Amino acid sequence: MAVIDNKIFSGVWFQLTWFSCVFGRDDWMLLTAVMIAFHYAAVTNLNAEFNRVWPCALIGIVTDLTLSLIGVFDFGDALLPMWMVCLWWVFPAALPRAFGFLSASWWRPIVLGATVPTNYLVGARVGAVDLPYGELTTFLILAPIWMVLLYIMVRVSDARLVPAQ
């Protein structure tokens, strides 16, 4: 088993990369890129990993870009900054590892999805994003979106997962 497949390692990797993206943003982009490169260098089957991750990354990028376009998010000069795009390559990479427990039932990703918007609230509090509708309204907009989004991402990721050999 590759070190990246360890649930605890993957969870720590995800959290550190999340901090690098959200707290460091463009200033820490080199660190973020190194952490992402480490993940993709550590997987045993790069093609399988890419084929599993890209659909979820695309879903997330399009969703956040749409939310930015309609004014739910304000990232300043960018509709969707590069650090946010990076996050969308990090999260699906951690899905079957650090968040593998979500696959155990249909309701887990839906329940956890309702809590995911707190990450955007943290991002707003540290200046990574402005929430023009305010925290509560933004949370209420994002919670049902993420309930569906996380369910879909878990199912897409699971369907494209190639078992370790």
Secondary structure, DSSP 8 states (H G I E B T S, - for coil): --GGGSHHHHHHHHHHHHHIIIIIGGGGHHHHHHHHHHHHHHSS-HHHHHHHHHHHHHHHHHHHHHHHHTTS-BBTTBSS-HHHHHHHHHHHHHTTTTTGGGGG-SHHHHHHHTTTHHHHHHHHHTTS-B-TT-HHHHHHHHHHHHHHHHHHHHHHHHHH-----
